């Protein structure tokens, strides 16, 4: 995915909308900040997610971080390649490292998400 076309949460999750299907992942900045990844806990297919609420956790040698849903909807697919090998997430967080796909309740309900420029500004502020 082209990171410039994605929408972001301030907590570093990204979302790509294709009609009613949202592909969700975490940004390269988040992966880089977590450093050595140990485990990821993702929801089961069919689970209902609420925008802004947690849907899983990712654990690194530094900490355990909650993953937040950028949109509301039902999980339709979980990326088992990431669950089986977290190196996929480190190598390609915007492509093969996607986490889940969700059938979105309301595709127009993305006004609270950041575009790439706003997200990069937020990241720059965190780095200082």
N, C-alpha and C positions, 0 to 999 in steps of 0.2 A: 504494500500500500504506500501511496505517496503521503508522507507525514504532513505535507502542507494542505491536504484536502480533508484531514481528520478534525474532529472536535475533541476537546479535552476537559477533564475535571481538574481542578487545582491539585487534587491528590494523585495526579499523574496517570490516570486511566485514559485511554483514547477510545473513540468509537467511530466506526465507518458505517454509515447508513446506506443501504441499497433497498429502496422501497420500505417494506416493513421489517426487513432483516438487518439487525445491527451486529457487526463484528466488533468485539471488545478486546482490548489488550492493555498493556502498560508501556509507557514510553521508554526510550533508550536511556533518558536521564534517570528514571526510576531504577532501571536495571543496573546502571552504573553506580548509583548511590547505594544500592543494596549489596553490591559486590558479590561475594561467593554465595550463590543460591543453594539452599539445602532441600526445600520441600515446597510444594504448592498444594493448596486445598481448594478445589473448584466445586461448584454446585452440580447436582445431578440434572440430567436432561428432564425437563418438565417442571422444574422449580420456578416459581414466580418470583421475579425480582422487582424491587421498588427503587426508583431513581434516588440516588444519594445514600442508599443503605448498603451495608456490607453484603458481599456475596461470596467471599472466600478470604483466604489468607496466603501470604507468601512469606517463607522463612529464609533468612540468610544467616551467616555467621554473626552479623551485627544486630539483628532484631527480627521480630515478627511484625509484619505490616498487614493491615486489613485492606482488602480490595473492595472498592465502592462501585456500584452500578451507575453508569452515566444515564441510563434510560430504564424505564419500567417495561416489563414484559416477561415472557416465558422462555426459559433456556431451551434451545432446540438442538444444540450441539456443543460438545466439550472437546477441546483439542487434546486428545490423549497423547500426542507426540510430545507436548510440553510436560504433561504429568509424568511421562516415562523418562524424559531426558530434559532437564532444565537448561542444558547447554543450548538447546534450540531457541529458547527465550533470550539468552545472552547474545547469540549470533544474529538473530533476525527478529527483533521485538515488533517491528511493523509489518512483518510478512508471515513467515512460518511460525512465529512465536505468538500468534493470536491466542486468546484464552478461551473465549466462549462466543457462541452466536445466540442471539435472542430475537424472538418475534416480538416486535415492539408494539405496545398498546397504542401509542400515539406518536407517529414519526415526527410530528410538528412540535413536540414538546422538548425542544433542545435549546431553548433560548437562554438557559442558564449556563450552557457549556461555553468553553473558550475556543476561539479560533486559534490557528497556529501562532499568529503574531502575539496575541494576548498570552498564550501559554509560554512562549519563549521569554516574554517580558517577566512573567512570574518566576520562571526558572532562573533567569539572570538575577532577580532579587534574592532568591534563595541561596545563590552561590556566593553572595557578598555578606 
